Amino acid sequence: MRYLLSIIILAFLFGCGSGDAGKAPCASSPSAIFSDTMDVVKFQKFEANGQESFEEAILVNDLKIEVMQSGCELLTQEFRITRKGDFSKMTDPNWVGAAFQTLGVLSQSSPNLGGLKGFADAIASQSGDVRLGEPFLPDPMTSITVDKVSNSEEGTIIVILKELDGE
């Protein structure tokens, strides 16, 4: 239930664009969660197109964050968090640990990101069972997938949060 509340909070923060024909329109348009006026942000760019959005932010610690969102009634949010360095030998459990630690730190950096704490806790509580690229269900209404892309120059943590219809 705690994770469902986090999805609802993120849904409110991100909002949605106009609905499809025959459906009620979404409550609001997507909006940025980062701002170049935030102390931790060096650069920020946000683009919205209907019910989809893309945001890129580079933080003062040179962490690059991309956020893609789609959906209205059932949201999907993908976070891609990239850091320079050689991550080619990092083990899968270390990637899972980095995912919940990074989301936890981000959740404390701005009130707009507070909802990420629930997802960080969900990943941490099931970290021994989380497999990269495979979704897990912390509750019947939420799917979380942790994945990675790495090479000798940079590593990217991918976290996909999906709201499910519960059926």
C-alpha positions in Angstrom: 0.0 0.0 0.0 2.9 2.3 0.8 4.2 1.9 -2.8 0.7 2.6 -4.2 0.8 5.9 -2.3 4.2 6.7 -3.9 2.8 6.0 -7.4 -0.1 8.3 -6.6 2.3 11.0 -5.4 4.4 10.7 -8.6 1.3 10.6 -10.7 0.2 13.9 -9.2 3.7 15.4 -9.7 4.0 14.3 -13.3 0.3 14.7 -14.3 -0.9 13.6 -17.8 -1.8 15.3 -21.1 -5.1 15.1 -23.0 -6.9 11.8 -23.2 -7.6 9.5 -26.1 -10.9 9.8 -28.1 -13.8 8.3 -26.1 -11.9 8.6 -22.8 -12.0 11.4 -20.2 -9.0 13.7 -20.5 -6.2 13.3 -18.0 -6.3 15.5 -15.0 -3.3 17.6 -15.9 -0.3 17.9 -18.2 3.2 16.4 -17.5 5.4 18.7 -15.6 9.1 18.8 -14.8 10.4 17.5 -11.5 13.8 19.2 -11.8 14.4 22.9 -12.2 17.6 24.8 -13.0 16.8 26.9 -9.9 17.4 23.9 -7.6 20.8 23.9 -5.9 21.6 20.4 -7.0 20.9 21.0 -10.7 23.5 22.3 -13.2 21.3 21.8 -16.3 17.7 20.9 -16.9 15.6 20.3 -20.0 12.0 19.2 -20.2 9.7 18.3 -23.2 6.1 17.2 -23.1 4.0 15.7 -25.9 0.5 14.8 -24.9 0.7 12.1 -22.3 4.4 11.6 -22.7 7.3 13.5 -21.4 11.1 13.5 -21.4 13.3 15.3 -18.9 17.0 15.5 -18.6 18.9 16.9 -15.7 22.6 17.1 -14.9 23.3 17.5 -11.2 26.2 19.3 -9.6 27.9 15.9 -8.9 27.8 15.3 -12.7 25.1 12.6 -12.3 22.9 12.6 -15.5 19.3 11.8 -15.0 16.7 11.1 -17.7 13.1 10.7 -16.9 10.6 9.4 -19.4 6.9 9.2 -18.6 3.9 7.8 -20.5 0.3 7.1 -19.7 -2.5 8.7 -17.9 -4.7 6.2 -16.1 -1.8 3.8 -15.6 1.6 5.6 -15.5 5.0 4.2 -16.6 8.0 6.2 -15.5 11.6 5.3 -16.5 14.6 6.8 -14.7 18.0 6.5 -16.3 20.8 7.6 -14.0 24.2 7.8 -15.6 27.6 8.3 -14.0 31.0 8.5 -15.7 33.5 5.8 -14.8 34.3 2.1 -15.4 31.4 0.1 -14.2 32.0 -2.9 -16.5 33.0 -5.2 -13.7 30.2 -4.2 -11.2 28.1 -7.2 -10.1 24.3 -7.4 -10.5 23.7 -7.2 -6.7 25.8 -4.0 -6.6 23.7 -2.5 -9.4 20.5 -3.3 -7.4 22.1 -1.7 -4.3 23.1 1.4 -6.3 19.5 1.7 -7.6 18.0 1.9 -4.1 20.7 4.1 -2.7 20.5 6.5 -5.6 16.7 6.8 -5.5 17.0 7.3 -1.7 19.5 10.2 -2.1 17.4 11.7 -4.9 14.3 11.5 -2.8 16.0 13.8 -0.2 17.3 16.3 -2.7 13.9 18.0 -3.5 10.3 17.8 -2.2 9.4 17.0 -5.9 11.3 13.7 -5.6 10.1 12.7 -2.1 7.9 9.9 -3.7 11.0 8.1 -4.8 11.7 7.0 -1.2 9.0 4.4 -1.3 10.4 2.9 -4.4 13.9 2.9 -2.9 12.6 1.1 0.2 10.8 -1.4 -2.0 13.9 -2.3 -4.0 16.0 -2.4 -0.7 13.5 -4.7 1.0 13.6 -7.2 -1.9 17.2 -6.6 -3.0 18.2 -10.2 -2.5 15.5 -11.3 -4.9 15.7 -8.6 -7.5 17.0 -9.7 -10.8 18.2 -7.2 -13.4 15.8 -6.8 -16.2 13.0 -8.7 -14.5 10.0 -6.8 -13.0 8.9 -7.5 -9.4 5.7 -6.5 -7.7 6.1 -4.9 -4.3 2.3 -4.7 -4.2 -0.5 -5.7 -6.7 -0.7 -2.2 -8.2 3.0 -1.6 -8.8 5.8 -3.2 -10.9 9.4 -2.2 -10.6 12.2 -3.2 -12.9 15.9 -2.5 -12.2 18.4 -2.8 -15.1 21.7 -1.5 -16.1 23.9 -0.5 -19.1 27.6 -0.3 -18.5 30.9 -0.1 -20.2 34.4 1.1 -19.4 33.4 4.7 -19.7 30.1 5.0 -17.9 27.3 3.1 -16.1 23.5 3.7 -16.2 21.0 2.4 -13.7 17.6 2.0 -15.2 14.6 1.9 -12.9 11.1 1.4 -14.5 8.1 2.1 -12.3 4.8 0.9 -13.7 1.3 1.3 -12.3 -0.8 -1.8 -12.8 -4.6 -2.1 -13.0 -4.5 -4.7 -10.2 -6.6 -7.2 -12.2 
